[in-house]
Amino acid sequence: MGAIDDGMGKTEASHLFKISRNTIDLWLKKRK
């Protein structure tokens, strides 16, 4: 999640780390 915190877009991060956008959204919700 550090990449997103540093300004990377969710879509770009999902491709880079080979995970779905939905997974990123779930992680961000859990982290709050």
mmCIF entry with sequence, helices, sheets and N, C-alpha, C, O atoms, coordinates in Angstrom:
data_MODEL
# 
_entry.id   MODEL 
# 
_entity.id                         1 
_entity.type                       polymer 
_entity.pdbx_number_of_molecules   1 
# 
_entity_poly.entity_id                      1 
_entity_poly.type                           'polypeptide(L)' 
_entity_poly.nstd_linkage                   no 
_entity_poly.nstd_monomer                   no 
_entity_poly.pdbx_seq_one_letter_code       MGAIDDGMGKTEASHLFKISRNTIDLWLKKRK 
_entity_poly.pdbx_seq_one_letter_code_can   MGAIDDGMGKTEASHLFKISRNTIDLWLKKRK 
_entity_poly.pdbx_strand_id                 A 
# 
loop_
_entity_poly_seq.entity_id 
_entity_poly_seq.num 
_entity_poly_seq.mon_id 
_entity_poly_seq.hetero 
1 1  MET n 
1 2  GLY n 
1 3  ALA n 
1 4  ILE n 
1 5  ASP n 
1 6  ASP n 
1 7  GLY n 
1 8  MET n 
1 9  GLY n 
1 10 LYS n 
1 11 THR n 
1 12 GLU n 
1 13 ALA n 
1 14 SER n 
1 15 HIS n 
1 16 LEU n 
1 17 PHE n 
1 18 LYS n 
1 19 ILE n 
1 20 SER n 
1 21 ARG n 
1 22 ASN n 
1 23 THR n 
1 24 ILE n 
1 25 ASP n 
1 26 LEU n 
1 27 TRP n 
1 28 LEU n 
1 29 LYS n 
1 30 LYS n 
1 31 ARG n 
1 32 LYS n 
# 
_struct_asym.id          A 
_struct_asym.entity_id   1 
# 
loop_
_struct_conf.conf_type_id 
_struct_conf.id 
_struct_conf.pdbx_PDB_helix_id 
_struct_conf.beg_label_comp_id 
_struct_conf.beg_label_asym_id 
_struct_conf.beg_label_seq_id 
_struct_conf.pdbx_beg_PDB_ins_code 
_struct_conf.end_label_comp_id 
_struct_conf.end_label_asym_id 
_struct_conf.end_label_seq_id 
_struct_conf.pdbx_end_PDB_ins_code 
_struct_conf.beg_auth_comp_id 
_struct_conf.beg_auth_asym_id 
_struct_conf.beg_auth_seq_id 
_struct_conf.end_auth_comp_id 
_struct_conf.end_auth_asym_id 
_struct_conf.end_auth_seq_id 
_struct_conf.pdbx_PDB_helix_class 
_struct_conf.details 
_struct_conf.pdbx_PDB_helix_length 
HELX_P HELX_P1 AA1 GLY A 2  ? ASP A 5  ? GLY A 2  ASP A 5  1 ? 4  
HELX_P HELX_P2 AA2 LYS A 10 ? PHE A 17 ? LYS A 10 PHE A 17 1 ? 8  
HELX_P HELX_P3 AA3 ARG A 21 ? ARG A 31 ? ARG A 21 ARG A 31 1 ? 11 
# 
_struct_conf_type.id          HELX_P 
_struct_conf_type.criteria    ? 
_struct_conf_type.reference   ? 
# 
loop_
_atom_site.group_PDB 
_atom_site.id 
_atom_site.type_symbol 
_atom_site.label_atom_id 
_atom_site.label_alt_id 
_atom_site.label_comp_id 
_atom_site.label_asym_id 
_atom_site.label_entity_id 
_atom_site.label_seq_id 
_atom_site.pdbx_PDB_ins_code 
_atom_site.Cartn_x 
_atom_site.Cartn_y 
_atom_site.Cartn_z 
_atom_site.occupancy 
_atom_site.B_iso_or_equiv 
_atom_site.pdbx_formal_charge 
_atom_site.auth_seq_id 
_atom_site.auth_comp_id 
_atom_site.auth_asym_id 
_atom_site.auth_atom_id 
_atom_site.pdbx_PDB_model_num 
ATOM 1   N N  . MET A 1 1  ? 0.825   -1.195 0.000   1.00 0.00 ? 1  MET A N  1 
ATOM 2   C CA . MET A 1 1  ? 0.000   0.000  0.000   1.00 0.00 ? 1  MET A CA 1 
ATOM 3   C C  . MET A 1 1  ? 0.867   1.257  0.000   1.00 0.00 ? 1  MET A C  1 
ATOM 4   O O  . MET A 1 1  ? 0.373   2.362  -0.222  1.00 0.00 ? 1  MET A O  1 
ATOM 5   N N  . GLY A 1 2  ? 2.138   1.082  0.246   1.00 0.00 ? 2  GLY A N  1 
ATOM 6   C CA . GLY A 1 2  ? 3.035   2.229  0.222   1.00 0.00 ? 2  GLY A CA 1 
ATOM 7   C C  . GLY A 1 2  ? 3.060   2.926  -1.124  1.00 0.00 ? 2  GLY A C  1 
ATOM 8   O O  . GLY A 1 2  ? 3.185   4.149  -1.193  1.00 0.00 ? 2  GLY A O  1 
ATOM 9   N N  . ALA A 1 3  ? 2.942   2.147  -2.201  1.00 0.00 ? 3  ALA A N  1 
ATOM 10  C CA . ALA A 1 3  ? 2.963   2.739  -3.547  1.00 0.00 ? 3  ALA A CA 1 
ATOM 11  C C  . ALA A 1 3  ? 1.774   3.676  -3.739  1.00 0.00 ? 3  ALA A C  1 
ATOM 12  O O  . ALA A 1 3  ? 1.912   4.749  -4.326  1.00 0.00 ? 3  ALA A O  1 
ATOM 13  N N  . ILE A 1 4  ? 0.618   3.273  -3.248  1.00 0.00 ? 4  ILE A N  1 
ATOM 14  C CA . ILE A 1 4  ? -0.578  4.121  -3.372  1.00 0.00 ? 4  ILE A CA 1 
ATOM 15  C C  . ILE A 1 4  ? -0.439  5.346  -2.474  1.00 0.00 ? 4  ILE A C  1 
ATOM 16  O O  . ILE A 1 4  ? -0.819  6.451  -2.861  1.00 0.00 ? 4  ILE A O  1 
ATOM 17  N N  . ASP A 1 5  ? 0.102   5.149  -1.281  1.00 0.00 ? 5  ASP A N  1 
ATOM 18  C CA . ASP A 1 5  ? 0.340   6.288  -0.385  1.00 0.00 ? 5  ASP A CA 1 
ATOM 19  C C  . ASP A 1 5  ? 1.277   7.308  -1.025  1.00 0.00 ? 5  ASP A C  1 
ATOM 20  O O  . ASP A 1 5  ? 1.165   8.509  -0.776  1.00 0.00 ? 5  ASP A O  1 
ATOM 21  N N  . ASP A 1 6  ? 2.203   6.819  -1.852  1.00 0.00 ? 6  ASP A N  1 
ATOM 22  C CA . ASP A 1 6  ? 3.166   7.706  -2.514  1.00 0.00 ? 6  ASP A CA 1 
ATOM 23  C C  . ASP A 1 6  ? 2.611   8.351  -3.776  1.00 0.00 ? 6  ASP A C  1 
ATOM 24  O O  . ASP A 1 6  ? 3.316   9.102  -4.449  1.00 0.00 ? 6  ASP A O  1 
ATOM 25  N N  . GLY A 1 7  ? 1.352   8.065  -4.103  1.00 0.00 ? 7  GLY A N  1 
ATOM 26  C CA . GLY A 1 7  ? 0.714   8.749  -5.222  1.00 0.00 ? 7  GLY A CA 1 
ATOM 27  C C  . GLY A 1 7  ? 0.417   7.896  -6.441  1.00 0.00 ? 7  GLY A C  1 
ATOM 28  O O  . GLY A 1 7  ? -0.153  8.397  -7.410  1.00 0.00 ? 7  GLY A O  1 
ATOM 29  N N  . MET A 1 8  ? 0.781   6.637  -6.422  1.00 0.00 ? 8  MET A N  1 
ATOM 30  C CA . MET A 1 8  ? 0.476   5.765  -7.559  1.00 0.00 ? 8  MET A CA 1 
ATOM 31  C C  . MET A 1 8  ? -1.029  5.510  -7.613  1.00 0.00 ? 8  MET A C  1 
ATOM 32  O O  . MET A 1 8  ? -1.682  5.375  -6.577  1.00 0.00 ? 8  MET A O  1 
ATOM 33  N N  . GLY A 1 9  ? -1.567  5.446  -8.815  1.00 0.00 ? 9  GLY A N  1 
ATOM 34  C CA . GLY A 1 9  ? -2.986  5.176  -8.983  1.00 0.00 ? 9  GLY A CA 1 
ATOM 35  C C  . GLY A 1 9  ? -3.327  3.735  -8.636  1.00 0.00 ? 9  GLY A C  1 
ATOM 36  O O  . GLY A 1 9  ? -2.477  2.849  -8.728  1.00 0.00 ? 9  GLY A O  1 
ATOM 37  N N  . LYS A 1 10 ? -4.567  3.506  -8.238  1.00 0.00 ? 10 LYS A N  1 
ATOM 38  C CA . LYS A 1 10 ? -4.992  2.152  -7.875  1.00 0.00 ? 10 LYS A CA 1 
ATOM 39  C C  . LYS A 1 10 ? -4.901  1.197  -9.058  1.00 0.00 ? 10 LYS A C  1 
ATOM 40  O O  . LYS A 1 10 ? -4.481  0.051  -8.899  1.00 0.00 ? 10 LYS A O  1 
ATOM 41  N N  . THR A 1 11 ? -5.291  1.661  -10.238 1.00 0.00 ? 11 THR A N  1 
ATOM 42  C CA . THR A 1 11 ? -5.250  0.796  -11.419 1.00 0.00 ? 11 THR A CA 1 
ATOM 43  C C  . THR A 1 11 ? -3.817  0.418  -11.763 1.00 0.00 ? 11 THR A C  1 
ATOM 44  O O  . THR A 1 11 ? -3.523  -0.741 -12.058 1.00 0.00 ? 11 THR A O  1 
ATOM 45  N N  . GLU A 1 12 ? -2.928  1.407  -11.723 1.00 0.00 ? 12 GLU A N  1 
ATOM 46  C CA . GLU A 1 12 ? -1.510  1.149  -12.009 1.00 0.00 ? 12 GLU A CA 1 
ATOM 47  C C  . GLU A 1 12 ? -0.937  0.163  -10.993 1.00 0.00 ? 12 GLU A C  1 
ATOM 48  O O  . GLU A 1 12 ? -0.216  -0.764 -11.362 1.00 0.00 ? 12 GLU A O  1 
ATOM 49  N N  . ALA A 1 13 ? -1.250  0.360  -9.733  1.00 0.00 ? 13 ALA A N  1 
ATOM 50  C CA . ALA A 1 13 ? -0.755  -0.529 -8.684  1.00 0.00 ? 13 ALA A CA 1 
ATOM 51  C C  . ALA A 1 13 ? -1.300  -1.944 -8.867  1.00 0.00 ? 13 ALA A C  1 
ATOM 52  O O  . ALA A 1 13 ? -0.581  -2.920 -8.651  1.00 0.00 ? 13 ALA A O  1 
ATOM 53  N N  . SER A 1 14 ? -2.563  -2.058 -9.264  1.00 0.00 ? 14 SER A N  1 
ATOM 54  C CA . SER A 1 14 ? -3.154  -3.387 -9.440  1.00 0.00 ? 14 SER A CA 1 
ATOM 55  C C  . SER A 1 14 ? -2.449  -4.158 -10.551 1.00 0.00 ? 14 SER A C  1 
ATOM 56  O O  . SER A 1 14 ? -2.255  -5.368 -10.433 1.00 0.00 ? 14 SER A O  1 
ATOM 57  N N  . HIS A 1 15 ? -2.063  -3.472 -11.630 1.00 0.00 ? 15 HIS A N  1 
ATOM 58  C CA . HIS A 1 15 ? -1.323  -4.135 -12.709 1.00 0.00 ? 15 HIS A CA 1 
ATOM 59  C C  . HIS A 1 15 ? 0.089   -4.491 -12.257 1.00 0.00 ? 15 HIS A C  1 
ATOM 60  O O  . HIS A 1 15 ? 0.573   -5.590 -12.527 1.00 0.00 ? 15 HIS A O  1 
ATOM 61  N N  . LEU A 1 16 ? 0.741   -3.570 -11.577 1.00 0.00 ? 16 LEU A N  1 
ATOM 62  C CA . LEU A 1 16 ? 2.119   -3.773 -11.149 1.00 0.00 ? 16 LEU A CA 1 
ATOM 63  C C  . LEU A 1 16 ? 2.245   -4.968 -10.204 1.00 0.00 ? 16 LEU A C  1 
ATOM 64  O O  . LEU A 1 16 ? 3.152   -5.788 -10.344 1.00 0.00 ? 16 LEU A O  1 
ATOM 65  N N  . PHE A 1 17 ? 1.322   -5.059 -9.237  1.00 0.00 ? 17 PHE A N  1 
ATOM 66  C CA . PHE A 1 17 ? 1.396   -6.113 -8.226  1.00 0.00 ? 17 PHE A CA 1 
ATOM 67  C C  . PHE A 1 17 ? 0.543   -7.326 -8.561  1.00 0.00 ? 17 PHE A C  1 
ATOM 68  O O  . PHE A 1 17 ? 0.479   -8.282 -7.788  1.00 0.00 ? 17 PHE A O  1 
ATOM 69  N N  . LYS A 1 18 ? -0.122  -7.284 -9.735  1.00 0.00 ? 18 LYS A N  1 
ATOM 70  C CA . LYS A 1 18 ? -0.944  -8.395 -10.219 1.00 0.00 ? 18 LYS A CA 1 
ATOM 71  C C  . LYS A 1 18 ? -2.035  -8.786 -9.224  1.00 0.00 ? 18 LYS A C  1 
ATOM 72  O O  . LYS A 1 18 ? -2.239  -9.963 -8.925  1.00 0.00 ? 18 LYS A O  1 
ATOM 73  N N  . ILE A 1 19 ? -2.724  -7.774 -8.724  1.00 0.00 ? 19 ILE A N  1 
ATOM 74  C CA . ILE A 1 19 ? -3.894  -7.977 -7.871  1.00 0.00 ? 19 ILE A CA 1 
ATOM 75  C C  . ILE A 1 19 ? -5.033  -7.140 -8.441  1.00 0.00 ? 19 ILE A C  1 
ATOM 76  O O  . ILE A 1 19 ? -4.805  -6.240 -9.249  1.00 0.00 ? 19 ILE A O  1 
ATOM 77  N N  . SER A 1 20 ? -6.251  -7.439 -8.021  1.00 0.00 ? 20 SER A N  1 
ATOM 78  C CA . SER A 1 20 ? -7.394  -6.701 -8.568  1.00 0.00 ? 20 SER A CA 1 
ATOM 79  C C  . SER A 1 20 ? -7.576  -5.364 -7.861  1.00 0.00 ? 20 SER A C  1 
ATOM 80  O O  . SER A 1 20 ? -7.126  -5.167 -6.732  1.00 0.00 ? 20 SER A O  1 
ATOM 81  N N  . ARG A 1 21 ? -8.248  -4.452 -8.558  1.00 0.00 ? 21 ARG A N  1 
ATOM 82  C CA . ARG A 1 21 ? -8.576  -3.155 -7.946  1.00 0.00 ? 21 ARG A CA 1 
ATOM 83  C C  . ARG A 1 21 ? -9.442  -3.390 -6.718  1.00 0.00 ? 21 ARG A C  1 
ATOM 84  O O  . ARG A 1 21 ? -9.307  -2.694 -5.712  1.00 0.00 ? 21 ARG A O  1 
ATOM 85  N N  . ASN A 1 22 ? -10.332 -4.371 -6.804  1.00 0.00 ? 22 ASN A N  1 
ATOM 86  C CA . ASN A 1 22 ? -11.212 -4.669 -5.679  1.00 0.00 ? 22 ASN A CA 1 
ATOM 87  C C  . ASN A 1 22 ? -10.400 -5.048 -4.440  1.00 0.00 ? 22 ASN A C  1 
ATOM 88  O O  . ASN A 1 22 ? -10.730 -4.632 -3.329  1.00 0.00 ? 22 ASN A O  1 
ATOM 89  N N  . THR A 1 23 ? -9.351  -5.829 -4.626  1.00 0.00 ? 23 THR A N  1 
ATOM 90  C CA . THR A 1 23 ? -8.487  -6.214 -3.505  1.00 0.00 ? 23 THR A CA 1 
ATOM 91  C C  . THR A 1 23 ? -7.852  -4.984 -2.872  1.00 0.00 ? 23 THR A C  1 
ATOM 92  O O  . THR A 1 23 ? -7.789  -4.870 -1.648  1.00 0.00 ? 23 THR A O  1 
ATOM 93  N N  . ILE A 1 24 ? -7.385  -4.073 -3.704  1.00 0.00 ? 24 ILE A N  1 
ATOM 94  C CA . ILE A 1 24 ? -6.791  -2.837 -3.185  1.00 0.00 ? 24 ILE A CA 1 
ATOM 95  C C  . ILE A 1 24 ? -7.815  -2.056 -2.373  1.00 0.00 ? 24 ILE A C  1 
ATOM 96  O O  . ILE A 1 24 ? -7.509  -1.568 -1.285  1.00 0.00 ? 24 ILE A O  1 
ATOM 97  N N  . ASP A 1 25 ? -9.040  -1.936 -2.905  1.00 0.00 ? 25 ASP A N  1 
ATOM 98  C CA . ASP A 1 25 ? -10.090 -1.218 -2.175  1.00 0.00 ? 25 ASP A CA 1 
ATOM 99  C C  . ASP A 1 25 ? -10.379 -1.879 -0.829  1.00 0.00 ? 25 ASP A C  1 
ATOM 100 O O  . ASP A 1 25 ? -10.574 -1.192 0.173   1.00 0.00 ? 25 ASP A O  1 
ATOM 101 N N  . LEU A 1 26 ? -10.405 -3.214 -0.805  1.00 0.00 ? 26 LEU A N  1 
ATOM 102 C CA . LEU A 1 26 ? -10.651 -3.925 0.454   1.00 0.00 ? 26 LEU A CA 1 
ATOM 103 C C  . LEU A 1 26 ? -9.531  -3.666 1.456   1.00 0.00 ? 26 LEU A C  1 
ATOM 104 O O  . LEU A 1 26 ? -9.794  -3.430 2.636   1.00 0.00 ? 26 LEU A O  1 
ATOM 105 N N  . TRP A 1 27 ? -8.279  -3.709 0.991   1.00 0.00 ? 27 TRP A N  1 
ATOM 106 C CA . TRP A 1 27 ? -7.140  -3.449 1.879   1.00 0.00 ? 27 TRP A CA 1 
ATOM 107 C C  . TRP A 1 27 ? -7.191  -2.039 2.441   1.00 0.00 ? 27 TRP A C  1 
ATOM 108 O O  . TRP A 1 27 ? -6.912  -1.820 3.619   1.00 0.00 ? 27 TRP A O  1 
ATOM 109 N N  . LEU A 1 28 ? -7.551  -1.083 1.590   1.00 0.00 ? 28 LEU A N  1 
ATOM 110 C CA . LEU A 1 28 ? -7.616  0.307  2.049   1.00 0.00 ? 28 LEU A CA 1 
ATOM 111 C C  . LEU A 1 28 ? -8.717  0.482  3.096   1.00 0.00 ? 28 LEU A C  1 
ATOM 112 O O  . LEU A 1 28 ? -8.541  1.223  4.063   1.00 0.00 ? 28 LEU A O  1 
ATOM 113 N N  . LYS A 1 29 ? -9.847  -0.194 2.908   1.00 0.00 ? 29 LYS A N  1 
ATOM 114 C CA . LYS A 1 29 ? -10.937 -0.106 3.892   1.00 0.00 ? 29 LYS A CA 1 
ATOM 115 C C  . LYS A 1 29 ? -10.522 -0.722 5.222   1.00 0.00 ? 29 LYS A C  1 
ATOM 116 O O  . LYS A 1 29 ? -10.802 -0.165 6.284   1.00 0.00 ? 29 LYS A O  1 
ATOM 117 N N  . LYS A 1 30 ? -9.849  -1.880 5.163   1.00 0.00 ? 30 LYS A N  1 
ATOM 118 C CA . LYS A 1 30 ? -9.427  -2.564 6.391   1.00 0.00 ? 30 LYS A CA 1 
ATOM 119 C C  . LYS A 1 30 ? -8.403  -1.752 7.160   1.00 0.00 ? 30 LYS A C  1 
ATOM 120 O O  . LYS A 1 30 ? -8.364  -1.782 8.390   1.00 0.00 ? 30 LYS A O  1 
ATOM 121 N N  . ARG A 1 31 ? -7.573  -1.024 6.421   1.00 0.00 ? 31 ARG A N  1 
ATOM 122 C CA . ARG A 1 31 ? -6.482  -0.281 7.050   1.00 0.00 ? 31 ARG A CA 1 
ATOM 123 C C  . ARG A 1 31 ? -6.974  0.919  7.843   1.00 0.00 ? 31 ARG A C  1 
ATOM 124 O O  . ARG A 1 31 ? -6.309  1.356  8.782   1.00 0.00 ? 31 ARG A O  1 
ATOM 125 N N  . LYS A 1 32 ? -8.125  1.453  7.475   1.00 0.00 ? 32 LYS A N  1 
ATOM 126 C CA . LYS A 1 32 ? -8.619  2.664  8.149   1.00 0.00 ? 32 LYS A CA 1 
ATOM 127 C C  . LYS A 1 32 ? -9.092  2.395  9.552   1.00 0.00 ? 32 LYS A C  1 
ATOM 128 O O  . LYS A 1 32 ? -9.534  3.314  10.241  1.00 0.00 ? 32 LYS A O  1 
# 
